[in-house]
Amino acid sequence: MTLNEYIEYLSKWLKDVNEKTKTNGYIFGLSGGLDSACVAGLLKKSVNQNCLALILPCHSNSKDVEDALLVAKTFNIPHLTIDLSSAFDELVKNLKDSDEIIANSKNKNALNNIKVRLRMVTLYALGQARNYLVCGTDNLDEWYTGYFTKYGDGGVDLVPLIHLTKGEVKEVSRLLGVPESIIKKVPSAGLYQGQTDESELGVSYDELDKYLLGKSIDKKKDEIIRRLHLSSEHKRRLAIQPKPFER
């Protein structure tokens, strides 16, 4: 199957899911990055105006907001901007006031992931109000390595890009008409200044793509990917359960 054929399949699949669930459309987070831009293009193609993009800055780089607005304008899709900075600040203040461990934590992700989970809460609040399904933006590389926040950007109703590598998402984005400046942008979750996906992962997306496509890569990078996959298995499963109660 070519990427053009897969785009047509995804467009029909999104329509079918919409009809089968009897929902009014889709809601998704538009970050200003490649993956959410690709989803924007797919949703425009499949359900046209029956979708809503939420731009959810939380002490974010203003350039990311500009890029998100560019994508919304490019595809002419409905969008809202809701700044979550004050909500984040208030919650973090209460946590630090209540918990010494949080107040002195050196694990930046314990606090930074609150931003991602606040976005999930916002998406579901507006999604439920409008009878929209929450559409995720994670690609195959992120899903395989667990490079997403549990009950954050991983807390969604469907994941259309789940079988596409980062490189394939780039190509699909070009075919859909995503601006080239977004396609060439350095991948980052934007949770703190200077953050990049590849520096956190310890492996490049090109290497990840090759690994996922069964190609040979550097042994150390291979080991990193295997470790990331194993340690994140819990993220790809339902909540851990005990054995069934025998009545």
C-alpha positions in Angstrom: 0.0 0.0 0.0 1.3 3.4 -0.9 1.1 6.4 1.5 -1.5 8.0 -0.7 -3.6 4.9 -0.4 -3.1 4.8 3.3 -4.2 8.4 3.6 -7.4 7.5 1.8 -7.9 4.5 4.1 -7.4 6.7 7.2 -9.8 9.2 5.9 -12.5 6.6 5.5 -11.6 4.9 8.8 -12.1 8.2 10.6 -15.4 8.7 9.0 -16.5 5.2 9.8 -15.5 5.5 13.5 -17.4 8.8 13.7 -20.5 7.2 12.3 -20.3 4.0 14.3 -19.8 5.9 17.6 -22.6 8.3 16.7 -20.4 11.2 17.8 -20.4 14.7 16.2 -16.7 14.7 15.2 -13.3 14.9 16.8 -11.3 17.1 19.1 -7.5 17.2 19.3 -4.6 19.1 20.7 -2.8 21.2 18.1 0.7 21.8 19.5 2.5 23.4 16.6 4.4 20.2 15.9 4.5 17.8 13.0 2.2 15.0 14.4 -0.7 17.2 15.4 -0.4 19.0 12.1 -0.7 15.7 10.3 -3.8 14.8 12.3 -5.2 18.2 11.5 -4.8 17.5 7.8 -6.4 14.0 8.1 -9.4 15.3 10.0 -9.9 18.1 7.6 -9.9 15.6 4.8 -12.2 13.1 6.6 -14.8 15.2 8.5 -14.1 18.7 7.2 -15.4 21.2 9.8 -16.7 18.6 12.3 -13.6 18.8 14.4 -12.1 21.2 16.9 -8.4 21.9 17.4 -7.4 23.1 20.9 -4.2 25.1 21.2 -3.3 24.7 24.9 -0.2 26.7 25.9 1.1 26.2 29.4 4.2 28.4 29.8 4.9 27.5 26.2 7.1 29.0 23.6 5.1 31.6 21.7 6.5 30.2 18.5 4.7 26.9 19.1 1.4 28.8 19.4 2.2 30.7 16.2 2.9 27.4 14.4 -0.3 25.9 15.7 -2.3 28.9 14.4 -0.6 28.5 11.0 -1.7 24.9 10.8 -5.3 25.8 11.8 -5.3 28.6 9.1 -3.7 26.3 6.5 -6.5 23.7 6.8 -9.2 26.2 7.8 -10.4 24.2 10.8 -12.2 25.4 13.9 -9.9 26.1 16.8 -9.7 27.6 20.3 -6.8 28.8 22.3 -7.0 28.1 26.1 -4.0 29.1 28.2 -3.5 26.6 31.0 -0.6 28.4 32.7 -2.5 29.8 35.6 -4.2 26.4 36.3 -0.9 24.7 36.2 0.7 27.3 38.6 -2.1 27.0 41.1 -2.0 23.2 41.1 1.8 23.1 41.5 1.6 25.6 44.3 -0.9 23.5 46.2 1.1 20.4 45.6 4.3 22.0 46.8 2.5 23.5 49.9 1.2 20.0 50.7 4.0 17.7 49.9 7.7 18.1 50.8 8.8 15.5 48.2 7.1 17.4 45.4 8.5 20.7 46.7 12.1 19.4 46.6 11.7 17.0 43.7 14.6 16.9 41.2 12.5 14.8 38.8 11.3 17.6 36.5 8.9 15.2 34.7 6.8 14.8 37.9 5.7 18.4 37.5 6.1 18.9 33.7 3.8 16.0 33.0 1.0 17.9 34.8 0.9 20.2 31.8 0.2 17.3 29.5 -2.4 15.8 31.8 -4.1 19.2 32.1 -4.4 19.3 28.4 -6.0 15.8 28.4 -8.6 17.0 31.0 -9.4 20.1 28.9 -9.8 18.0 25.7 -12.2 15.6 27.4 -14.2 18.4 29.1 -14.8 20.1 25.8 -15.0 16.8 23.9 -17.8 15.5 26.1 -19.7 18.8 26.0 -19.6 18.7 22.1 -20.0 14.9 21.8 -16.6 14.7 20.1 -14.1 11.9 20.4 -10.6 12.8 21.5 -8.1 12.1 18.7 -4.5 11.3 19.7 -1.4 12.4 17.8 1.2 9.8 18.8 3.1 8.0 16.0 4.6 4.5 16.0 8.1 5.7 17.3 6.5 7.3 20.3 4.1 4.5 21.0 6.8 1.8 20.7 9.2 3.6 23.0 6.6 4.9 25.4 7.5 8.5 24.6 4.2 9.8 25.7 2.6 10.7 29.1 0.4 8.1 30.6 -3.1 9.6 31.0 -1.8 12.7 29.2 -1.2 12.6 25.4 -1.7 8.8 25.8 -5.2 9.4 27.2 -7.2 9.5 24.0 -10.0 7.6 22.2 -8.2 6.8 19.0 -4.7 7.0 17.5 -4.7 7.4 13.7 -0.9 7.7 13.4 -0.1 4.6 15.5 1.3 2.6 12.6 3.3 5.3 10.9 7.0 6.0 11.7 8.1 9.6 12.1 9.5 9.6 8.6 6.3 8.3 7.2 4.4 11.0 9.2 6.6 13.6 7.5 5.7 12.2 4.0 2.0 12.0 4.8 2.1 15.6 6.1 3.6 16.7 2.8 1.0 14.9 0.8 -1.7 16.6 3.0 -0.3 20.1 2.6 1.2 20.7 6.0 3.5 23.8 5.8 7.2 22.8 5.2 8.3 24.9 8.1 6.3 22.6 10.4 7.7 19.5 8.7 11.3 20.7 9.2 10.8 21.8 12.8 12.9 20.1 15.5 10.6 17.6 17.3 9.9 18.7 20.9 7.1 18.3 23.5 7.8 21.9 24.5 7.6 21.2 28.2 10.7 23.2 29.1 13.2 25.4 27.3 15.7 23.5 25.1 13.8 20.2 25.3 14.0 18.0 22.2 12.5 14.5 21.7 15.7 13.0 20.4 17.9 14.2 23.3 15.4 12.8 25.8 15.1 9.5 24.0 18.8 9.1 23.5 18.3 8.0 19.9 17.3 9.8 16.7 14.0 9.3 14.9 16.0 8.2 11.9 17.5 5.4 13.9 14.2 4.6 15.5 12.5 4.4 12.1 15.3 2.0 10.8 14.9 -0.2 13.9 11.1 -0.4 13.5 11.5 -1.2 9.8 13.8 -4.1 10.6 17.0 -2.4 9.5 20.4 -2.7 11.3 21.5 0.2 13.5 24.3 0.8 16.0 24.3 -1.9 18.8 24.1 0.7 21.7 21.2 2.5 20.0 19.5 -0.9 19.5 19.8 -1.6 23.2 18.4 1.8 24.1 15.3 1.2 22.0 14.8 -2.3 23.4 15.1 -0.9 27.0 12.6 1.9 26.3 10.1 -0.5 24.9 10.3 -2.9 27.8 10.2 -0.2 30.5 7.1 1.4 28.9 5.0 -1.7 28.4 2.6 -0.6 31.2 1.7 2.5 29.2 0.4 0.4 26.3 -1.9 -1.8 28.5 -5.0 -1.3 30.5 -4.6 -0.7 34.2 -2.8 -3.7 35.9 -5.4 -6.1 37.2 -5.4 -9.1 39.7 -6.7 -12.5 38.7 -10.5 -12.8 38.4 -12.6 -13.4 41.5 -13.9 -17.0 41.4 -17.5 -17.0 42.4 
